[in-house]
Amino acid sequence: METKKVLRSLDMHVFTPYEDLNFSTLNALGADIVAPMTVGLRQWPIDEIPGIIIDQLIATCIPGSGEYVVTDLNLRAIGNVPINGVALRKIPVDKYKHLTVKKWLLRYFGKSASEDDIYIPFNLNGQSELTSMGREGPTSTNLDYVARIYLVSRYISDSPRKAVADAFGIAPRTASNWINLARDQGHFEVGL
């Protein structure tokens, strides 16, 4: 299935129990990246086992750790597909947790003119201008993006260092140096 179709269909299946995104329902992950404390996925087919769907998956952030763990997983079989130990071992739970959390990684933009909080999804794939910015070296702006990309990649199971290197078109060793610079200069600190 095309990426756009998967993302469009995913919108109908991910949810958060919070009606309002605010500082009591959001988890500050670092830099200006936030995500709801609890996120979920409903009615999603498991690619690895045709005939079994995720009825509901709930992932909750453990306070103080910034890590999401699956706290509820309900499966449903369609037809005569058994849900047994063999089937359960084939389900990559982390894959579906990452898929769910990825959809809720948001960038916080402070207050708008109307004094409403502004949150927009952080699209890791939408950072195409960074390759040309990478030639400028580890500027303050670039290090802000390094922190964001690193933090977001941590939650979607990519290698954070590789994601930074790919985004800026730099060598992995250079990416490691930039990540360390961003950390040392405070770009990973929560700026909310």
N, C-alpha and C positions, 0 to 999 in steps of 0.2 A: 504494500500500500504506500502511496506517496506520502512524504513527510507532512505536507500541508493537510492532507486528508486525515492523517492520524492525529495531528494536533487539533484540527477542527472537531473531530469526533471525541477527542479526549476532553474537550471543554464541557461536554455534556455529562461526563462521568466523574470528574473530580469535584470535590466540595470541601468546604470548611464549615463547621457548625456555627461559626460566628457571623452574625448579621452585619456587624460593623467591624471594620479593621481599625484598631486603635492600639495605643501602647499597652493596654492590658491584655489584648488578644494576640499581639504580635511578639515574635521573638527576634531581637536584634542579633544578627549573626556576625556582624563586624562591618567596618566601613559604613556604607549606607544601604546595605542589603538586609532585608527583613523577610520573615515568613510567618504565617499563622502558627500558633503553638500546636494546633491539631489540624491535620489534613486527612482527606479520605478519597477513596476510589470506589465506585459502585458499578456493578454490571459490566465487568471488563473480561473479555475472553483471555484465557491463558494460552499463549501461543504454543507452549511446549507440550500441552496435553489437550488436543481438540476434544470438546465435549465437556470441559470443566470451565466454569467462569468464577471470577471473584465476585461474590455477591456484595461483599463490603470489606474494605481494608482501611483500617484507621492507623495513622502514624502520628505519634505524639513526641514532641521535643522534651527531652529530659532536662529539667531546669539546671542551669549551671554548666551543662556539658555542651550544649549546642547540637547534640546528636539526636536524630529522629529514630525511634524504635517502633516497630509494629506492635500495637497494643491490642488489636482485634483483627481477626481474619476469618471471614465466613466464605465458604466455597459452596457451589451448587453444581450438581451434575446435570447435564442435558442428555436425555436418552438413557442408554444402559452403560454408560461409562462409570466404572467404579472409582470411588474415592477411597483408596487404601494406602498403605505405607509406601508402596512403590510409586504411586502417583504423587503422594505428598513430597517425596524426596526429589522429584523432578521439577518442582515448582521453585523458580528462583525468586523468592520473596523479596530480596533486596532490589532486584530489577524493578519490580512493581512499586516498591516503596520509593525508589529514586524517581521513577516516572511521575509519581504523585507529587513528591516534594518539589521536583523541577518546575512543575506548573505553577507553583506558589512562591517561587523566589522573586521578590519584589525589590525595586529600588525606591528608596524614600527620598522625596524631593522637597521636604519642608512644607512651609505654608504657602498657599496660593494667595492671590489677591482677595479671594473670598474667605480666607482664613480656614479653608478645608485642607486636610492633609492630602498629599498627592502621592500615590503609589503607582508605579508602572512595572510590568513584568520585565525582568532583566533577561534579554535574549542573548545568550552567549554567541549564537551564530550571526547575530546582527552587528558584530563589531568589526566589519570589514575595513574600516578606515584606520584601524590600529597598525596594520602592516606598514603603511607609510609613516605613521607616527613613530614606529619603532626605530626608524633611522635617526631620530632625534636623540636617542639614548634615554636613560632613566630620568626623564623630567618629572616634576611633581605630578603633572596630569597623567603621564604614563604610569607612574607608581600608584595613583588612585585606581586606574583600570587594572593594574596587576593585582591589587588587593581584591577588587570585585571579582575578577575572573577566577582567582585562586579560591576564594570563598564559595562561589557558585559551583565550581568544578568539584569541590569537596562533597557537595550534596547530590551530585548526579553521577557519581562513581567514575568520572574521568580522572586521569592523572592530572592533578592541578598544575604541576610543573609543565607537563606536555601541553596543556591547554593554554598556558601563558606563552610558551614558546611558539605554538601554532598561531595564536592571535596576533602576535607582534612580528612573526617571521624571523625569529631569532633562534640561536642554538639553545638546547636544553640547559647547558651549563650557564649561559648568559641569563636565561630565565631564572635559574636558581639564585644567581647574584642579585637580580632585580627583586625577586621575592624577599630575599634577606634585607635588601635596602628598604623596601616598602615596609617591612616589619619594624626595622630599626628606626625609621622615620615616622612611625605612628600611623601609617595609612590603613593598618588593619584594625585600629581602635574604632569602637562604635562612635559614629559621628552624629548621633541623633539627639 
